[in-house]
């Protein structure tokens, strides 16, 4: 009977969806921190080119 108390949260689909979302957010934040300078340089170059063009 004790095993069911342990496995009950694992079988909860909403809980698993929240865990998946949390993992995806953590991965996105980690990638953002790793490539912060490259992302910043890309954004600055892109907006610089847009600003200098006659758009």
N, C-alpha and C positions, 0 to 999 in steps of 0.2 A: 504494500500500500504506500510506503514511503517513496518508492520510485516514481509513482505517478505525480507526486508533488514536485519532484525534481524535473520531470519531463514535461509538465504542463506548460511552463513558459516557453519551452522550445517548440511546442506544437502550435502556439498562438501565432497566427499568420500576420496579424498587425504588428506584433512585436518583432517578427523577423523582417518585415518591411522597414521598420524603423531602424533596425540594425544595418540593413543594406544601405539605407539612405545615409546613415552616420558614417559608414565605411567609405562610401563614394565622396562625401563631403571632405572626409579626412584625406583621401587620396588627392582630391582637387587642391586642397590647401597646401599639402606637401609639395605637389608639383609646382604650384605657384611660388612657394618659398624657394624651391631649388632653382627655378628659372626666372626669378624676379628681375634680374638685370636684363636678361634677354627680352622679356615681355615688355619692360619699360622702354627699352631701346626701340623695339618694334612699334609700339604705340606712338612714341615721340616722332619717329621717322614718318610714320603714316600720316599723322596729323600735320606734321611739318610740310609734307608734300601736298596735302589737301589745301593747306593754308596758302601755299605759294602758287598753286594753280589757279586758273581763271574759271573756277567751277561755278 
